[in-house]
Amino acid sequence: MRLQDKRAIITGASSGIGRATALKFATEGAHVILVDVDVNAGQDAAAQIQAKGGRACFIETDVTDEQAVKDMVTQAGEAMGGIDVLMNNAGSSLTEDLLEIDLEAWNADVTLNLTSHFLCTRAALPVMIGNGGGSVISTSSVNGFWAIGEFGYSAAKAALLSFIKNVAVRYGSDGIRANVISPGTIDTEHGGAYWDQKAGGKEKLIKWYPVGRLGKPEDVAHLAVYLASDESSFVSGSMITIDGGLTAGTRLLGEV
Ligand SMILES: NC(=O)c1ccc[n+]([C@@H]2O[C@H](COP(=O)([O-])OP(=O)(O)OC[C@H]3O[C@@H](n4cnc5c(N)ncnc54)[C@H](O)[C@@H]3O)[C@@H](O)[C@H]2O)c1
């Protein structure tokens, strides 16, 4: 198994990408701590892993709450006897157009999608360094390098690359690797439902994608397994796009 006895914290693990990653990590032999504000779904995911003989535990935590994050990391580290992997994955787009965003909404977007990565990473790094190092993974988005609206969310996602590169460089000699995953549209409950409500809906959106489909949470989970595993031991400070070719170029060029 590719993550045999790795000890992993995954935030935003109650649904979508985080949940699929938690399930996949467990089948690859990892001990997983699932972190989220959605208690019922998180406990259900942990129970699903346990029912298959995997090791998992849910800890209710708001990743924007500094003290709650510190407490969660302490609890997780004690429960697992260390931390090898931190996947900063909780996130959501909270704002839309620039002129409609007030300061409170902007701050909420940046706090969830950037500051929470800082809080979780700062809390977990001493434990990870103490047990010889590990892998930090932050879920960003193609929104971080492609102008597509959602101003607060996109700016926060772009900033993650700088943050993670600094973690990789500053703590590389302590055995820490740090990388960013940038997904295109992943057909999660919330992501898919969002596009269902937009004009043209999901069918129109699929046409943007050279591979002819949206992503599945499991697509991202597979990449996360690679970045969490020792197979990626020479990969650090990188951003890996997982978007079905969306941002590779534009087919419109062939039409001009
Ligand atoms: N689905 C997509 O199309 C897509 C594309 C690019 C990037 N992403 C990113 O992937 C990540 C996961 O997205 P998803 O589509 O699986 O979303 P999702 O809504 O299915 O899952 C996000 C989870 O984060 C949790 N969460 C939200 N705020 C939290 C908080 N303050 N503390 C703890 N947990 C909190 C939610 O309860 C939820 O379980 C996010 O960072 C998102 O920005 C998603």
PDBQT file of the ligand as one rigid body, heavy atoms in Angstrom, charges set to zero:
ROOT
HETATM    1  N1  LIG A 301     -15.353  21.410  -6.711  1.00  0.00    +0.000 N 
HETATM    2  C1  LIG A 301     -14.629  22.179  -7.522  1.00  0.00    +0.000 C 
HETATM    3  O1  LIG A 301     -14.987  22.412  -8.699  1.00  0.00    +0.000 OA
HETATM    4  C2  LIG A 301     -13.309  22.767  -7.040  1.00  0.00    +0.000 A 
HETATM    5  C3  LIG A 301     -12.456  23.320  -8.010  1.00  0.00    +0.000 A 
HETATM    6  C4  LIG A 301     -11.249  23.882  -7.591  1.00  0.00    +0.000 A 
HETATM    7  C5  LIG A 301     -10.905  23.875  -6.264  1.00  0.00    +0.000 A 
HETATM    8  N2  LIG A 301     -11.746  23.339  -5.344  1.00  0.00    +0.000 N 
HETATM    9  C6  LIG A 301     -11.343  23.380  -3.936  1.00  0.00    +0.000 C 
HETATM   10  O2  LIG A 301     -11.335  22.074  -3.427  1.00  0.00    +0.000 OA
HETATM   11  C7  LIG A 301     -11.611  22.118  -2.042  1.00  0.00    +0.000 C 
HETATM   12  C8  LIG A 301     -12.736  21.160  -1.718  1.00  0.00    +0.000 C 
HETATM   13  O3  LIG A 301     -13.853  21.552  -2.479  1.00  0.00    +0.000 OA
HETATM   14  P1  LIG A 301     -15.129  20.601  -2.719  1.00  0.00    +0.000 P 
HETATM   15  O4  LIG A 301     -15.642  20.884  -4.067  1.00  0.00    +0.000 OA
HETATM   16  O5  LIG A 301     -14.812  19.226  -2.323  1.00  0.00    +0.000 OA
HETATM   17  O6  LIG A 301     -16.152  21.304  -1.733  1.00  0.00    +0.000 OA
HETATM   18  P2  LIG A 301     -17.197  20.725  -0.697  1.00  0.00    +0.000 P 
HETATM   19  O7  LIG A 301     -18.078  21.878  -0.366  1.00  0.00    +0.000 OA
HETATM   20  O8  LIG A 301     -17.800  19.462  -1.188  1.00  0.00    +0.000 OA
HETATM   21  O9  LIG A 301     -16.270  20.403   0.567  1.00  0.00    +0.000 OA
HETATM   22  C9  LIG A 301     -15.692  21.412   1.331  1.00  0.00    +0.000 C 
HETATM   23  C10 LIG A 301     -15.763  20.994   2.778  1.00  0.00    +0.000 C 
HETATM   24  O10 LIG A 301     -15.136  22.027   3.563  1.00  0.00    +0.000 OA
HETATM   25  C11 LIG A 301     -15.896  22.173   4.741  1.00  0.00    +0.000 C 
HETATM   26  N3  LIG A 301     -15.673  23.482   5.318  1.00  0.00    +0.000 N 
HETATM   27  C12 LIG A 301     -16.107  24.683   4.867  1.00  0.00    +0.000 A 
HETATM   28  N4  LIG A 301     -15.738  25.655   5.700  1.00  0.00    +0.000 NA
HETATM   29  C13 LIG A 301     -15.052  25.069   6.714  1.00  0.00    +0.000 A 
HETATM   30  C14 LIG A 301     -14.428  25.548   7.877  1.00  0.00    +0.000 A 
HETATM   31  N5  LIG A 301     -14.427  26.860   8.184  1.00  0.00    +0.000 N 
HETATM   32  N6  LIG A 301     -13.806  24.670   8.691  1.00  0.00    +0.000 NA
HETATM   33  C15 LIG A 301     -13.786  23.346   8.397  1.00  0.00    +0.000 A 
HETATM   34  N7  LIG A 301     -14.373  22.839   7.310  1.00  0.00    +0.000 NA
HETATM   35  C16 LIG A 301     -15.008  23.686   6.477  1.00  0.00    +0.000 A 
HETATM   36  C17 LIG A 301     -17.335  21.960   4.307  1.00  0.00    +0.000 C 
HETATM   37  O11 LIG A 301     -18.190  21.650   5.395  1.00  0.00    +0.000 OA
HETATM   38  C18 LIG A 301     -17.193  20.846   3.304  1.00  0.00    +0.000 C 
HETATM   39  O12 LIG A 301     -17.339  19.577   3.912  1.00  0.00    +0.000 OA
HETATM   40  C19 LIG A 301     -11.921  23.572  -1.689  1.00  0.00    +0.000 C 
HETATM   41  O13 LIG A 301     -10.766  24.189  -1.185  1.00  0.00    +0.000 OA
HETATM   42  C20 LIG A 301     -12.270  24.163  -3.045  1.00  0.00    +0.000 C 
HETATM   43  O14 LIG A 301     -12.028  25.549  -3.099  1.00  0.00    +0.000 OA
HETATM   44  C21 LIG A 301     -12.945  22.781  -5.700  1.00  0.00    +0.000 A 
ENDROOT
TORSDOF 0
